[in-house]
């Protein structure tokens, strides 16, 4: 397990603040115990933040049988807020949060076909939130996008399912010096899931995991040594694009131009074509939505159940490849696919067991958030950037 004492000073502070935000209100003693550090180290990090008013410390009534009053730390988020934007393939969400982690405000609209129109609508939503919160300070804006980002985290290089190329998002959404950070949606979702896990485990903050997000496509977020991995050098921003690895040679054509990509077989969107098979749509027939296929399966429809089982099989094949490639045995699956987890889980794990990973043991795959990680991830991008800068 990575210990805080092994980290650089800046990383130490980041890890500590991340835990504090997820577990607040929390005592200095609990932070020290969970991060396996001295309490004096906690004090060293939090003292300047208490002095500047970013953190506050409150005395609680003494526990039964104890004479001392416990002190707990939390963020003083009364005067600041963050905006997140999830530019989804189908719908775009815009929301607001504080350092408490709760989504205070949320709006959404169907994603326009062109990025110019989409960003104009996003800017209007941001302006409305700012007008409603004129007495507070906007600290940062986080944008999650379904594609590769540039190394500076300011623009989108390519979003296959939107067919958007080289979009200068931060420049388009510039808000008078407010920092705008652009992140791949699966990486953002991994940041969101990491914060949720901190609440439930004593060392979740320090664990490694792979986040597989499945919706219209498939994206992979990597958390290594408690930090999100984005690639290095010119590869920063493109790490995790496993959705476009080939798992069926000469298979279905993908929007990226390749054939047999993982997301054409293991994503929530792939369920519709697997359900129909090779037959064309009938007159006035529309492609079934994933939640509709799940509902049919719940009502005993065998074709729907077989479709979800096939999705699970293909998803498991890809996950086994990712585990082998990354050497990280813990996987969290998020996105719409989670709604059909009861039908997907067994064939998914059977597929992994057929691979060499299944012979080694020690791996795990668990469901994450079906929906909340989209906007939640974008908001997490904004907050994480702020915490890294304070």
ABEGO torsion letter per residue (X at the ends): XBBAAABBAAAAAAAAAAAAAAAOBBBAAAAAAAAGBBAAAAAAAAAAAAAAGABBBBBBBBBBGBABBBBBBBBBAAABBBBBBBBBAABBBBBBBBAAGBBABBBBBBBBABAAAAAAAAAAAAAAAAAAAAABBBABBBBBBBBBBBAAGABBABBAAAGBBGBBAAAAABBGGBBBBBBBAAAAAAAAAAAAAAAABAAAAABBBBBBBBBABBBBBBBBGGBBBAEBEAABGABGBAAABBABBGBBBBAAGBBGBAAAAABAAAAAAAAAEABBBBBGBBBBBAAAAAAAAAAGBAAAAAAAAAAAAAAAAAAAAAAAAAGBABBBBBEAAAAAAAAAAAAAAAAAAABAAAAAEGBBBBBBBAAAAAAAAAAAAAAAAAAAAX
